[in-house]
Amino acid sequence: MKVAIYARYSSDKQSEASIDDQVRNCTRYAENKEGWKITSRFEDKAITGSVRARPGYNAMQEAAKKKEFDVLLVDDLSRISRDELEMKYLIRQFQSWGLRIVCASDGYDSSAKGEKIQATMRGLMNEIYLDDLRDKTHRGLVGRVLKKMSAGGKAYGYKRVPIENPSKLDPNGRPTIDGVRWKINEEQAKIVVMMFEWYASGKSPRSIAGELNRLGVPSPRSSTWAANCIYGDAERGTGLLNNPLYNGRYVWNRSKSTKNPDTGKRKYFNRPKTEWIEVDVPELRIISPELWDKVKARQQEIRERTGNLREALNNPNAKAKAGKYVFSGLLKCGCCGANYTMYSTASYACATNINRGDAACPNRLRVPRKIVEECLLECIYDDLYSDEGIDLFVKDLEAAIQQKLTAAKPDNDAIKRDMENTERKIANLVKAVEDGDYNPAIKAALDKAVAEKARLETSLAPQTSVLAGICTLLPDAKARYKALTDNLAATLTRNVPQAREYLKTLIGSVKLIPQPEGYLIAELQQNPAGLVALAGMEKLKFDLVAGAGFEPTTFRL
């Protein structure tokens, strides 16, 4: 009987000895009560039982599928899962695989009569335990907020100070921590005031982020500042400009979350305003009421001015048309490698520069969308895929094939020499058999020589046949390329995403390189592998050797 142990504890505040305690209890049960021998062990530390995404749990299931053990031994059913449906699903899986689940502490056995009633009752108890724990935790956090203590999380401009209780000591003799209170971080508070003043004076979040990065101010995550970190979402209270703590009000319980049982990731939803917990904390005010009101007034003005645009973007029909610019995702910044994205409805700009400023990427050049599309498409038609351009590509492809044939010739000659030697060996062995000198050793040698001849014959065929196949398709390739570029023009008028996929295959990406004189150089290059695939030769795979026709084409934007 092969027995596996699975052990788990939920919180990183629990002792790791919890795993050892569970394993020790299970081992004692197996050896003393059942006479079983433990053959494998799986564990998850500080991972909740309400999700499936647990390394040890998943490894245990894989081992069960492979029948690497007969019995899964756990301390109690809650170690498997706190979710009733997940627990029942696992039990059914094990039963279908002919495996048992046994609990050392609560006496559950999946092979026992009436196990369904026991599993259902314990599953409900485990779920109720989680619900009760969640309610108690939430109630405790409400109490902390009302006492002006932190309910978790971090806020730029503040530091968290533990509240010690000297009358209660932990096992190490240190005072226990009753909670955490906020305290203003004077250095960061100066930055907060500066950001509010900049925004109130008319600066955009993007320009504020760029200036902070230029000054070398560390962001809350010790990286570079981004515009969305500053502006955020006013309804959800995210973003530095929307944190009421700066105005002396602590607002908590704005949102709630649900956990995906497969991944453990949370999705957040806004709560009704009636459920918010608000506490006045004037001692934590960083921004004056007048400056706060100025910032809120400017945000409101911008929301009203852009209301129609936001309504259009939230329209399902408009969303279906979003991202349909032909070069979206194909333009790359020559400085930092980031995408060139739509800076407005009429121009492209480097995403890193517009979101993080000059310190993250100095490329501030914007380029009108109309110029990009007209110039790039004209280049594709008139240069890369003109008759002359396609002829050059075919010529270089032929040269690449010839180069490979030339490089392969010495190997082919060696194979042919081996073939001649093998054929002579076969002839000598056949003559020996004809002369009556037949024995098992001669038969084995003959069989080996015949097999070697077959191997040598097949080693000659693939390379030459692939290259010959490409040569055969080359005349058709030119016509196919011409048809594809002609089709691209028609596709642009009716199906921009499809046209974009054509372009992605034909040229890959386009590098936009800023010049000191204040303009961009666009660099395009034929994609040989893409051309071979589009020409219907994707099965004929070999390494292309770049010639003159594969050199990038550059022009000014």
C-alpha positions, 0 to 999 in steps of 0.5 A: 500500500503506497501512501502519500501525505498532503499538508497545508497551512493558510497564513504566513503568520502561522508557524511552519511547524504546522506542516510538521505537526500535520505530517507527524500526526498522519505518519503516526496514524499510518504506521500505528493504526493501519501499518502503512508506509509513507512513500511521498509527501506534498505540502503548501505553506501559507496558501489558502485552501479556497483556491486551486492554484497551489503548487503542492496540491497540483503536484499531488493531483498529477501524482494521483493521475499517474497512480503513484500512490494508493491512499492520500492521507491528510490531517483533516478535510479542510487541509485539502480545500475550504471550498465544498465544491472543490473538495467534492470534485477531488473526492470524485476524481480519486474515486474514479481513479480507484484511490482513497482519501483518509483523514487522520484527525476527523476519521473521514474515509472516502471508501467508507459507507456514508462518506458523502454525508460526512464529506458534505457536512465537513465541507459546509463547516469549512466554508462556514468557517471561512465566511465567519472568519471573513466577517470577523476580520472585516468587523475587526478592520472596521474597528481599527478604521474607527480608531484611526488606525490603518486597515492595511495597504500603503499610501505615498506620503505616509509611513506606518508606525506599529502600536505596541501594547506593553501590558501584553507580551508575545512568547519572546517577551516583546510587546504585542502589536495592537495595530498600525497608525499612519504618520506623515513622511515629511520628505514624501509629503513635499512631493505630494504637495508639489504634484497637487500644485503642478496639476492645479496650475495646468500640468498634465499627469504625463508631464508631472510623471516626466518631471518627477522622473527627470528629477530622479524622485523614486516612485512608490514602487521605487521605479519610474513614475507613470501618469496613471499612478498620479491620475488614477480613477476618481470613482474608485479612489485610486491615484495620488490625486484622488486619495482623500487621506491627503485632505484629512479624511480616511475613507475605507471599504470603497470596494470588495473583491471576489477570488478566482478559484482557479488562479487565486487572483481577485477582481474588485467591485465598487461598494455603494457609498452607504457602505463606506467608512469615513473618518476625519483625520486632520492630523494626517492632512498634507494638502490644504482644503483650498488646493484640494478643491482646485484639483477636484475642480480641474478634474471635474472640468476635464471630465465634463469636457471629455464626457462625449469622448468617454461615452463614445469609448464606452459604447459597445459598438465603438469598442468593436472598432477600437484599435483598427489603425493599420500600423497599431502594434507595428511601430517601435521606438528606436530609443527604448524599443517600446511601442509607438501608440496613439498620442491623440486621434491624429498622431503616434508617440513613444508610449514610454515617453508619454507615460513616463517622461524624458528620463525614461525615454528621451524620444519626444517626437510625435508623428501624424498618423496620416503621414505614417500610413501614407509614407509606409504604405507607399514605401511597401508598394513602390520599394519593397514590393514593386516588381524590381523589389520582388525580382531582387528578393527572388534573386537573393533567394536563389543566391541563398539556395545556391550558397547552401548547395555549394556548402553542402557539396563536400558533405554529399561527396563524402556520403557518396564515397561512403555509399560506394564503400558500402556497396562494395562491402555488400557485393563481397558478402553476397559473393561469399554467400554464393560461394557457400560460405554462409553463417550467422556472422555473415548474415548479420554483417550483410543486414548491417551493410544493407541498412547502412546503404538505406541510411546513406540514400535517405541522407542525400534526399531531404536537403536537395529535395527541399532546395529543389522544391523552393526553386520550383516555387520561385516563379510562382512566388513573384505572382503570389507576392504581387497578388498579396500586395494588391490584395492588401490595398483592397483589404485596407478598405474593409478589414483593417485587422486583417491588413495589419496581420498581412503587414506584420507577416511581410515586414514584422515591425517598423523602427522609428529612429529620432534624429537630432534635426527633429525628424524620424527615420523609418526603417523597414525590412522584408521578412524572408520567413514571412514571404516564404510562408505567404508564398505557400512554401512554409513547409520548406523550412531552411535558414535563409542567408541575407543578401542585398535584397534583405537590407532594411529600407529607410526613409524620412518621416 
